[in-house]
Amino acid sequence: MDKRWKLIKHDYDQVSSLASEISVTPLVAALLIARGYADAESARRFLSPTIEHLHDPFLLKGMPETVARIRTAIERGEKILIWGDYDVDGTTGTVLLRKALHKLGAKTDFHIPNRFTEGYGLNIDALEKAKNDGVALVVTVDCGTRSFDPIAWAAENGLDVIITDHHLSDPVRGLPVAVAVVNPNQSGCNYPDKELAGVGVALKLAFALLGETIDDKLLSEFLEIAAIGTVADVMKLTGENRSIVTLGLKQLSRTKNQGLRALMEISDCTSEMTSLHIGFRIAPRINAAGRMDVARHVVELLETENFSEARRLAGILDSRNRERQKMQQQITENAMFQAADFAGQKFIVVAGDNWHRGVIGLAASRLAERMYRPSIVLSVENGIAHGSARGIANFHLLNALEHCAEIFEQFGGHAAAAGMQIKTERIDELRSRLNNYAESALGDDDLIPELNIDALVTTQTLGLKMLEQVKCLEPFGAGNPKPIFVTKGLFVRDNPFVMKEKHLKILLADKDGKRFEAVWWDGVERSKKQTLRPGSSIELAYTAEANEWQGTTRLQLVVEDLKIDETSAGN
């Protein structure tokens, strides 16, 4: 698919001044300014995140009441149930909060709902079982903000509930009536950083409960767990999250947590840990547990002190991830085949019988990426379709769904992603209404993905030394993406090599013979409209990374897009 390249413009006097003042290269200074760190103070703070950059947890609305109720429960010997969501954010937050409560001598248990039989959030059946099991207080992690009926039932039946979450509340109903709510995004909360993940809110509660009794060992254990949940939930790696993830990553490579050691081992994370290791190796295996209905194993894995047991549980997660990959590929292919019938529409809605609900969100992401249209993938079972939606830039997905709210049995989400339930007979109506909405909301230019280019880099500058300079901007992720560079004057040295039937390895050189290697993930599909011949002159947009193999480190360019000068082939 064609992309619009947008080169970020730099003020070279401003770049030179900042580079001199904080002793970085002009390239790093330009990247800092483009990310909003144009003055020396903010740039230094960004480059050197510390634990002191975290805000006072008691600035969170509801924190004093939450701490008081939990301390009362501990004093009374009441049983506390931690109710976590089934994704990485929820399971890591559950482990973190349990660890903090254990330090205080609390009696705790945990519940991770089954995605398929219980669904998202709290439910009355499980709350009733918890009460019958002697639970007096439920503390949620990464959920609960919209669980109105279950929390009302709990209040009527003498079961206290505290909500810790980061999701947006219902715009009409507000919040459930709980003992306390700790959520930086709730109305009336003036907390300075609204981007905390669910595990980040749990971390804040742990800090509030333990105060100065947290030693360096426990702090490290908290941060490594919080880093995983924050990156996996694709939260912005700015502000507090940058400090949490940076410090957590430093600890991960030397973690004493047996479960993390086993998970890193099976994920082939044997060197220095980065946010990309979490995002592409660790998080998919943890998330697969929730997608394939064994999320409880994640908590068991991260809490076990037996390495043999940890290896067994890590093996289960790895196996579930392989199952998830196969299932995802099958459903994505079916969704893409069906979507071809709606290629002329601006909003894609596809549905299939009994598509695995654990992967339809991933399929929707893939569909939105390939078609560059807001997309919904629905799984139809017994007359009800469960769906996941993913959006594109310049389109607010939740607003679109609210435009036809009466069609759904239930729905929720935000600008970029959403979930819903709808009766099967209303799918065609949904497709039509959403397409009409998108027709009015999206212009033709909105349907062409934009690629932001951070800087032009010459072949003379391009190398491992440049990569080392840019490393100070890590960790990369949402809110702080890996820089995308463009280099002109590159020539294809040989026919691209096809890897695993879908990726391309491209050998390149400049006019002086300096050689480079590039890899284009899904390049077979993405290069269909282009012909890469030996001798072709190209302009390459890429991210750069170090590829270590058998003790040798080489520069590898990861293709984002390329432009071919068709007149150059064969020269």
C-alpha positions as CSV (number, residue, x, y, z in Angstrom):
1,M,0.0,0.0,0.0
2,D,1.3,3.5,-0.9
3,K,2.2,5.7,2.0
4,R,2.6,9.4,2.3
5,W,6.1,10.3,3.5
6,K,6.2,13.2,5.9
7,L,9.7,14.5,6.7
8,I,9.9,16.3,10.0
9,K,11.5,19.7,9.6
10,H,14.2,20.7,11.9
11,D,15.5,24.1,12.9
12,Y,19.2,23.6,12.6
13,D,20.1,26.6,14.9
14,Q,17.9,25.1,17.6
15,V,19.3,21.7,17.0
16,S,22.9,22.9,17.3
17,S,22.2,24.9,20.4
18,L,20.6,22.0,22.3
19,A,23.3,19.5,21.1
20,S,25.9,21.8,22.5
21,E,24.1,22.5,25.8
22,I,23.5,18.9,26.7
23,S,26.5,17.3,24.9
24,V,24.7,15.1,22.4
25,T,25.1,14.7,18.7
26,P,22.9,16.9,16.4
27,L,21.0,13.9,15.3
28,V,20.0,13.0,18.9
29,A,19.2,16.7,19.6
30,A,16.9,16.8,16.5
31,L,15.1,13.7,17.6
32,L,14.6,15.1,21.2
33,I,13.2,18.4,19.8
34,A,10.8,16.5,17.5
35,R,9.5,14.5,20.5
36,G,8.8,17.7,22.5
37,Y,12.0,18.0,24.6
38,A,13.3,21.2,23.1
39,D,14.9,22.7,26.3
40,A,17.9,21.4,28.2
41,E,16.0,20.6,31.4
42,S,13.2,18.5,29.8
43,A,15.8,16.8,27.5
44,R,18.0,15.9,30.4
45,R,15.1,14.6,32.4
46,F,14.0,12.5,29.4
47,L,17.5,11.0,28.9
48,S,18.0,10.2,32.5
49,P,14.8,8.9,34.1
50,T,15.0,8.1,37.8
51,I,12.7,6.9,40.6
52,E,12.5,10.4,41.8
53,H,10.5,11.3,38.7
54,L,7.5,9.3,40.0
55,H,4.7,11.4,41.6
56,D,3.3,11.0,45.1
57,P,0.7,8.2,44.9
58,F,-1.6,10.1,47.3
59,L,-2.2,12.6,44.5
60,L,-4.5,10.0,43.0
61,K,-8.1,10.6,43.9
62,G,-9.4,7.8,46.1
63,M,-5.9,6.6,47.3
64,P,-6.4,7.6,51.0
65,E,-9.7,5.8,51.3
66,T,-8.2,2.8,49.5
67,V,-5.2,2.5,51.8
68,A,-7.3,3.0,54.9
69,R,-9.8,0.2,53.9
70,I,-6.9,-2.3,53.0
71,R,-5.1,-1.6,56.3
72,T,-8.4,-2.2,58.2
73,A,-8.8,-5.5,56.3
74,I,-5.3,-6.5,57.3
75,E,-5.8,-5.5,60.9
76,R,-9.0,-7.5,61.1
77,G,-7.5,-10.5,59.4
78,E,-10.1,-10.2,56.5
79,K,-9.5,-12.1,53.3
80,I,-8.7,-9.9,50.3
81,L,-9.4,-11.0,46.7
82,I,-7.3,-9.4,43.9
83,W,-9.5,-9.5,40.7
84,G,-7.2,-8.9,37.7
85,D,-8.0,-8.7,34.0
86,Y,-6.8,-11.6,31.8
87,D,-4.3,-9.6,29.7
88,V,-0.7,-8.8,30.5
89,D,-1.5,-5.6,32.3
90,G,-4.0,-7.2,34.6
91,T,-2.0,-10.3,35.4
92,T,1.2,-8.5,36.1
93,G,-0.7,-6.0,38.2
94,T,-2.3,-8.8,40.2
95,V,1.2,-10.3,40.9
96,L,2.6,-6.9,41.9
97,L,-0.3,-6.1,44.3
98,R,-0.3,-9.6,45.8
99,K,3.4,-9.1,46.5
100,A,2.8,-5.8,48.3
101,L,0.0,-7.2,50.4
102,H,2.0,-10.3,51.3
103,K,4.7,-7.9,52.6
104,L,2.1,-6.4,54.9
105,G,0.9,-9.9,56.1
106,A,-2.4,-9.7,54.3
107,K,-4.5,-12.8,53.6
108,T,-5.1,-12.8,49.8
109,D,-6.3,-14.8,46.9
110,F,-6.7,-13.9,43.3
111,H,-9.2,-14.3,40.5
112,I,-8.4,-14.0,36.7
113,P,-11.7,-14.4,34.8
114,N,-12.0,-16.8,31.9
115,R,-12.2,-14.7,28.7
116,F,-14.8,-17.0,27.2
117,T,-17.1,-18.1,30.1
118,E,-16.9,-14.9,32.2
119,G,-15.8,-12.1,29.9
120,Y,-14.2,-8.8,30.8
121,G,-14.7,-7.2,34.2
122,L,-16.4,-8.4,37.3
123,N,-19.3,-10.9,37.4
124,I,-21.9,-11.7,40.0
125,D,-21.3,-15.5,40.0
126,A,-17.6,-15.2,40.8
127,L,-18.3,-12.5,43.4
128,E,-20.8,-14.7,45.1
129,K,-18.4,-17.6,45.2
130,A,-15.7,-15.3,46.7
131,K,-18.1,-14.2,49.4
132,N,-19.0,-17.8,50.2
133,D,-15.3,-18.5,50.4
134,G,-14.9,-15.9,53.1
135,V,-13.7,-12.9,51.1
136,A,-14.5,-9.5,52.7
137,L,-12.8,-7.2,50.3
138,V,-12.2,-7.3,46.5
139,V,-9.6,-5.1,44.9
140,T,-9.7,-4.9,41.1
141,V,-6.7,-4.5,38.9
142,D,-7.1,-3.1,35.3
143,C,-10.8,-3.5,35.4
144,G,-14.1,-2.6,37.2
145,T,-14.6,0.9,35.9
146,R,-17.8,-0.2,34.0
147,S,-18.8,-3.2,36.2
148,F,-22.0,-1.5,37.5
149,D,-24.3,-4.4,38.2
150,P,-21.7,-6.7,39.8
151,I,-20.4,-4.0,42.1
152,A,-24.0,-3.0,43.1
153,W,-24.7,-6.7,43.9
154,A,-21.5,-6.8,46.0
155,A,-22.6,-3.7,48.0
156,E,-26.0,-5.1,48.6
157,N,-24.5,-8.4,49.9
158,G,-21.9,-7.0,52.2
159,L,-18.9,-7.4,50.0
160,D,-16.6,-4.4,49.7
161,V,-15.1,-3.5,46.4
162,I,-12.2,-1.2,45.6
163,I,-11.6,-0.3,41.9
164,T,-8.1,0.3,40.6
165,D,-8.1,0.8,36.9
166,H,-7.0,3.2,34.1
167,H,-9.9,2.8,31.6
168,L,-12.4,5.5,30.8
169,S,-15.7,5.6,32.7
170,D,-19.1,5.5,31.1
171,P,-19.9,9.0,29.9
172,V,-23.5,8.8,31.1
173,R,-23.4,6.6,34.1
174,G,-20.1,7.7,35.5
175,L,-18.5,5.2,37.9
176,P,-19.9,2.2,39.9
177,V,-20.6,2.9,43.6
178,A,-17.5,1.3,45.2
179,V,-15.7,1.8,48.5
180,A,-13.1,3.7,46.6
181,V,-11.9,4.2,43.0
182,V,-8.3,4.8,42.1
183,N,-8.1,5.7,38.4
184,P,-6.1,8.6,37.1
185,N,-8.7,9.1,34.3
186,Q,-11.7,9.4,36.6
187,S,-13.5,12.7,36.8
188,G,-12.1,15.0,39.4
189,C,-8.7,13.3,39.6
190,N,-5.9,15.9,39.2
191,Y,-3.1,13.4,39.1
192,P,-0.3,14.8,36.8
193,D,0.1,11.7,34.6
194,K,-2.9,10.2,33.0
195,E,-1.0,7.5,31.0
196,L,-0.4,4.9,33.7
197,A,-1.3,1.3,32.8
198,G,-3.4,-0.8,35.2
199,V,-0.2,-2.3,36.6
200,G,1.1,1.3,37.0
201,V,-1.9,2.1,39.2
202,A,-1.2,-1.1,41.1
203,L,2.4,0.0,41.6
204,K,1.1,3.3,43.0
205,L,-1.1,1.5,45.4
206,A,1.9,-0.6,46.5
207,F,4.0,2.5,47.1
208,A,1.1,4.1,49.1
209,L,0.7,1.0,51.3
210,L,4.3,0.3,51.9
211,G,5.8,3.8,51.9
212,E,9.4,4.0,53.1
213,T,9.5,0.3,54.1
214,I,10.1,-0.6,50.4
215,D,13.7,-1.7,50.2
216,D,15.8,-1.8,47.0
217,K,15.1,-5.5,46.4
218,L,11.4,-5.2,46.6
219,L,11.5,-2.0,44.5
220,S,13.4,-3.8,41.8
221,E,10.9,-6.7,41.9
222,F,8.0,-4.2,41.5
223,L,9.6,-2.3,38.6
224,E,10.5,-5.3,36.5
225,I,6.9,-6.6,36.7
226,A,5.4,-3.1,36.1
227,A,7.7,-2.6,33.1
228,I,6.3,-5.7,31.4
229,G,2.7,-4.8,31.9
230,T,3.2,-1.2,30.8
231,V,4.9,-2.1,27.5
232,A,2.5,-4.9,26.8
233,D,-0.5,-2.6,27.2
234,V,1.0,-0.2,24.6
235,M,1.0,2.7,27.0
236,K,2.9,5.9,26.1
237,L,6.5,5.5,27.2
238,T,6.7,9.1,28.4
239,G,6.5,10.7,31.9
240,E,6.2,8.2,34.7
241,N,6.0,5.2,32.3
242,R,9.4,6.0,30.9
243,S,10.9,5.9,34.4
244,I,9.0,2.7,35.3
245,V,10.1,0.9,32.1
246,T,13.6,2.2,32.0
247,L,14.3,1.1,35.5
248,G,12.4,-2.2,35.2
249,L,14.3,-3.1,32.0
250,K,17.7,-2.6,33.8
251,Q,16.5,-5.1,36.5
252,L,15.0,-7.7,34.1
253,S,18.4,-8.9,32.7
254,R,19.4,-9.9,36.2
255,T,16.0,-10.8,37.7
256,K,15.8,-13.3,40.5
257,N,12.1,-14.0,39.7
258,Q,12.1,-17.7,38.7
259,G,9.1,-17.3,36.5
260,L,10.6,-14.4,34.6
261,R,13.9,-16.3,34.2
262,A,12.1,-19.3,32.7
263,L,9.9,-17.1,30.4
264,M,13.0,-15.2,29.2
265,E,14.8,-18.4,28.6
266,I,12.0,-19.9,26.5
267,S,11.6,-16.6,24.7
268,D,15.3,-16.5,23.8
269,C,15.9,-13.2,25.7
270,T,19.4,-13.9,26.8
271,S,21.0,-10.5,26.3
272,E,20.3,-7.0,27.5
273,M,16.5,-6.5,27.7
274,T,14.7,-3.8,25.7
275,S,11.1,-2.8,25.3
276,L,11.1,-4.6,22.0
277,H,12.0,-7.9,23.8
278,I,8.9,-7.4,26.0
279,G,6.6,-6.3,23.1
280,F,7.6,-9.1,20.7
281,R,8.7,-12.0,22.8
282,I,7.6,-11.8,26.4
283,A,4.2,-10.1,26.1
284,P,2.8,-12.4,23.3
285,R,3.4,-15.5,25.4
286,I,1.8,-14.0,28.5
287,N,-1.1,-12.6,26.5
288,A,-1.6,-16.0,24.8
289,A,-2.5,-17.4,28.2
290,G,-5.5,-15.1,28.4
291,R,-6.4,-15.5,24.8
292,M,-6.4,-19.3,25.0
293,D,-8.1,-19.4,28.5
294,V,-5.2,-20.2,30.9
295,A,-4.5,-16.7,32.3
296,R,-4.3,-18.0,35.8
297,H,-1.0,-19.7,34.8
298,V,0.6,-16.3,34.4
299,V,0.1,-15.4,38.1
300,E,1.3,-18.9,39.1
301,L,4.4,-18.5,36.9
302,L,5.4,-15.1,38.2
303,E,4.8,-16.2,41.9
304,T,6.5,-19.6,41.9
305,E,9.9,-19.9,43.6
306,N,10.6,-23.3,42.0
307,F,12.5,-23.0,38.7
308,S,11.4,-26.5,37.5
309,E,7.8,-25.5,38.0
310,A,8.5,-22.1,36.3
311,R,9.9,-23.9,33.3
312,R,6.8,-26.1,33.1
313,L,4.5,-23.1,33.3
314,A,6.6,-21.1,30.8
315,G,6.3,-24.1,28.5
316,I,2.6,-24.0,28.7
317,L,2.5,-20.3,27.8
318,D,4.9,-20.9,24.9
319,S,2.7,-23.8,23.6
320,R,-0.4,-21.6,23.9
321,N,1.4,-18.9,22.0
322,R,2.1,-21.2,19.1
323,E,-1.5,-22.2,19.1
324,R,-2.5,-18.6,19.1
325,Q,-0.2,-17.9,16.1
326,K,-1.8,-20.6,14.0
327,M,-5.3,-19.6,15.0
328,Q,-4.6,-16.0,14.3
329,Q,-3.1,-16.7,10.8
330,Q,-6.2,-18.8,9.8
331,I,-8.7,-16.2,11.0
332,T,-6.8,-13.3,9.5
333,E,-6.7,-15.0,6.1
334,N,-10.4,-15.7,6.3
335,A,-11.1,-12.1,7.3
336,M,-8.9,-10.7,4.5
337,F,-10.7,-12.9,2.0
338,Q,-14.1,-11.7,3.1
339,A,-12.9,-8.1,3.4
340,A,-12.1,-8.1,-0.4
341,D,-15.9,-8.0,-1.0
342,F,-16.0,-4.7,0.9
343,A,-12.8,-3.1,-0.5
344,G,-14.8,0.0,-1.7
345,Q,-16.1,0.8,1.8
346,K,-14.4,3.1,4.3
347,F,-15.3,0.9,7.3
348,I,-14.7,-2.9,7.1
349,V,-16.9,-5.3,9.0
350,V,-16.4,-9.1,8.6
351,A,-17.8,-12.0,10.5
352,G,-17.3,-15.8,10.8
353,D,-18.9,-18.7,12.6
354,N,-17.0,-19.6,15.8
355,W,-13.9,-17.7,15.0
356,H,-11.7,-17.9,18.1
357,R,-12.6,-14.9,20.3
358,G,-9.1,-14.8,21.8
359,V,-7.5,-13.7,18.5
360,I,-10.2,-11.7,16.7
361,G,-8.6,-8.5,18.1
362,L,-5.3,-9.4,16.5
363,A,-7.1,-10.2,13.3
364,A,-8.8,-6.8,13.4
365,S,-5.5,-5.1,13.9
366,R,-4.0,-6.9,10.9
367,L,-7.1,-6.1,8.8
368,A,-6.9,-2.4,9.7
369,E,-3.2,-2.3,8.9
370,R,-3.5,-4.0,5.5
371,M,-6.7,-2.3,4.3
372,Y,-6.0,0.9,6.1
373,R,-9.6,1.2,7.1
374,P,-11.2,1.0,10.6
375,S,-12.2,-2.6,10.9
376,I,-14.3,-5.0,13.0
377,V,-13.9,-8.7,13.1
378,L,-16.9,-10.6,14.6
379,S,-17.2,-14.2,15.9
380,V,-20.7,-15.5,15.6
381,E,-21.9,-18.0,18.1
382,N,-25.6,-19.0,18.9
383,G,-27.0,-15.9,17.4
384,I,-24.7,-13.4,19.1
385,A,-21.6,-11.9,17.5
386,H,-18.6,-10.9,19.8
387,G,-16.3,-8.5,18.0
388,S,-13.1,-6.5,18.2
389,A,-12.5,-3.2,16.4
390,R,-9.3,-1.4,15.5
391,G,-9.0,2.1,14.1
392,I,-6.7,4.2,12.0
393,A,-5.2,7.7,12.4
394,N,-7.7,10.6,12.3
395,F,-10.7,8.4,13.2
396,H,-12.2,8.1,16.6
397,L,-13.5,4.5,16.8
398,L,-15.6,4.8,20.0
399,N,-17.3,7.9,18.6
400,A,-18.3,5.9,15.5
401,L,-19.7,3.1,17.7
402,E,-21.6,5.5,19.8
403,H,-23.2,6.9,16.6
404,C,-25.1,3.6,16.3
405,A,-25.2,2.6,20.0
406,E,-28.7,1.1,19.9
407,I,-27.6,-1.6,17.6
408,F,-25.3,-3.2,20.1
409,E,-26.1,-5.5,23.1
410,Q,-23.0,-3.9,24.7
411,F,-19.9,-2.1,23.6
412,G,-16.9,-0.1,24.9
413,G,-13.5,1.1,24.1
414,H,-11.6,4.2,23.1
415,A,-10.3,6.0,20.0
416,A,-8.1,3.2,18.6
417,A,-9.7,0.0,19.8
418,A,-13.1,-1.3,21.0
419,G,-15.1,-4.5,21.8
420,M,-18.8,-5.3,21.3
421,Q,-21.6,-7.8,21.3
422,I,-24.4,-7.6,18.7
423,K,-27.2,-9.9,17.5
424,T,-26.3,-11.7,14.3
425,E,-29.2,-10.3,12.4
426,R,-28.0,-6.8,12.9
427,I,-24.5,-7.2,11.4
428,D,-25.5,-6.0,7.9
429,E,-27.2,-2.9,9.5
430,L,-24.0,-2.3,11.5
431,R,-21.8,-2.5,8.4
432,S,-24.0,0.0,6.5
433,R,-24.3,2.5,9.4
434,L,-20.6,2.5,10.2
435,N,-19.7,2.8,6.5
436,N,-22.0,5.8,6.2
437,Y,-20.4,7.3,9.3
438,A,-16.9,6.8,7.9
439,E,-17.9,8.3,4.6
440,S,-18.6,11.5,6.3
441,A,-15.7,11.4,8.8
442,L,-12.9,10.3,6.5
443,G,-11.5,12.0,3.4
444,D,-9.6,10.3,0.7
445,D,-6.2,11.5,2.1
446,D,-7.2,9.9,5.5
447,L,-7.2,6.5,3.8
448,I,-3.5,6.8,2.8
449,P,-1.3,5.9,5.7
450,E,1.3,8.6,6.7
451,L,4.9,7.7,7.4
452,N,6.6,10.2,9.6
453,I,10.3,10.5,8.8
454,D,12.5,11.7,11.6
455,A,15.6,12.5,9.6
456,L,17.5,12.1,6.3
457,V,20.7,10.1,6.9
458,T,23.5,9.8,4.4
459,T,25.2,6.5,3.8
460,Q,28.4,8.0,5.3
461,T,26.6,8.6,8.6
462,L,24.6,5.3,8.6
463,G,26.3,2.7,10.8
464,L,26.7,1.1,14.2
465,K,28.1,4.3,15.6
466,M,24.9,6.2,14.7
467,L,22.9,3.4,16.2
468,E,24.8,3.7,19.5
469,Q,24.1,7.4,19.6
470,V,20.4,7.0,19.2
471,K,20.3,4.3,21.9
472,C,20.0,6.9,24.6
473,L,16.4,7.6,23.5
474,E,15.3,4.0,24.5
475,P,13.0,2.5,25.6
476,F,11.1,2.8,22.4
477,G,7.4,2.2,22.1
478,A,4.1,4.2,22.0
479,G,4.7,7.9,22.5
480,N,8.4,7.4,21.8
481,P,8.7,5.3,18.6
482,K,11.9,4.1,17.1
483,P,13.2,6.8,14.8
484,I,12.5,6.3,11.1
485,F,15.2,7.5,8.8
486,V,15.4,7.9,5.1
487,T,18.6,7.2,3.0
488,K,18.8,8.0,-0.7
489,G,21.2,6.7,-3.3
490,L,21.0,3.0,-2.4
491,F,21.2,0.3,-5.1
492,V,19.9,-3.2,-5.0
493,R,22.9,-5.6,-5.2
494,D,21.0,-8.8,-5.9
495,N,17.6,-10.3,-6.2
496,P,15.9,-10.2,-2.8
497,F,16.0,-13.4,-0.8
498,V,12.6,-14.7,0.4
499,M,12.5,-15.9,4.0
500,K,9.8,-18.2,5.3
501,E,7.8,-17.5,2.2
502,K,6.7,-14.0,3.3
503,H,9.7,-11.8,4.4
504,L,12.4,-10.3,2.2
505,K,16.1,-9.8,2.8
506,I,17.6,-7.1,0.5
507,L,21.3,-6.5,-0.1
508,L,22.1,-2.9,-0.8
509,A,25.1,-0.7,-1.5
510,D,25.8,3.0,-2.2
511,K,27.7,4.5,-5.2
512,D,31.0,4.0,-3.4
513,G,30.3,0.3,-2.7
514,K,29.5,0.6,1.0
515,R,27.2,-2.3,1.8
516,F,24.1,-2.6,3.8
517,E,21.5,-5.4,4.7
518,A,17.8,-4.7,5.0
519,V,15.0,-7.0,6.1
520,W,11.4,-6.3,5.0
521,W,8.9,-8.1,7.3
522,D,5.9,-9.3,5.2
523,G,7.8,-7.9,2.2
524,V,6.4,-10.4,-0.2
525,E,2.9,-9.0,0.4
526,R,4.0,-5.4,0.9
527,S,6.1,-5.2,-2.3
528,K,3.6,-6.5,-4.7
529,K,3.3,-3.3,-6.7
530,Q,7.1,-2.9,-6.9
531,T,9.8,-4.8,-8.7
532,L,13.2,-4.9,-6.9
533,R,15.8,-5.8,-9.6
534,P,19.6,-5.8,-9.2
535,G,20.8,-2.3,-10.0
536,S,17.6,-0.6,-9.0
537,S,18.1,2.7,-7.3
538,I,15.9,3.1,-4.2
539,E,15.1,5.6,-1.5
540,L,14.7,3.6,1.7
541,A,12.6,4.5,4.8
542,Y,13.7,2.3,7.8
543,T,14.5,1.8,11.4
544,A,18.0,0.7,12.3
545,E,18.9,-2.1,14.7
546,A,21.9,-4.2,15.7
547,N,21.8,-7.8,14.6
548,E,24.0,-10.1,16.7
549,W,24.9,-13.5,15.2
550,Q,27.7,-15.8,16.4
551,G,29.5,-13.1,18.2
552,T,29.4,-10.6,15.4
553,T,27.3,-7.4,15.5
554,R,26.0,-6.0,12.2
555,L,23.8,-3.2,11.2
556,Q,20.4,-4.2,10.0
557,L,17.9,-1.9,8.3
558,V,14.2,-2.8,8.9
559,V,12.2,-1.5,6.0
560,E,9.2,0.7,6.6
561,D,8.7,1.6,3.0
562,L,10.8,2.3,-0.2
563,K,10.6,4.1,-3.4
564,I,12.1,2.8,-6.6
565,D,13.5,4.8,-9.5
566,E,12.2,2.5,-12.2
567,T,14.5,4.1,-14.8
568,S,17.6,2.9,-13.0
569,A,17.0,-0.9,-13.2
570,G,19.9,-2.6,-14.9
571,N,22.2,0.3,-14.7
